[in-house]
Amino acid sequence: MSAIRWSSDASARLKRVPFFIRPFVKRRAEAAARAQGEAEVTSALLDQVKSSEHKPD
């Protein structure tokens, strides 16, 4: 599995996430990037991941 890059703005946003959930957010974002065939996590991708977290079942 290749490493996923992070854009500077996405990386800055990740640093603002509380430390205790940061690993979870990072894994989710990188998994979403891989699922979409992307090589980089962007701020837009983080928005997608965030919005998918709040969808009711």
Steps between C-alpha positions, in 0.01 A plus 500: 500500500651831395517800728236766456624858481329782685457847354625780721149626573370151584801441724435828680138400552605162639721674755193685632316172568517397868800273549297207630293466182766614252615142415140401422448804276831435323412135432153591373633773271773279356255213449264736319784624279597144409136407432472794260832420333662817632866527600446800727267602779370848431285739694211417268540131576496575873172685444358190329613274784360739758162523328478121466553466876183695571259315272223323689450130434 
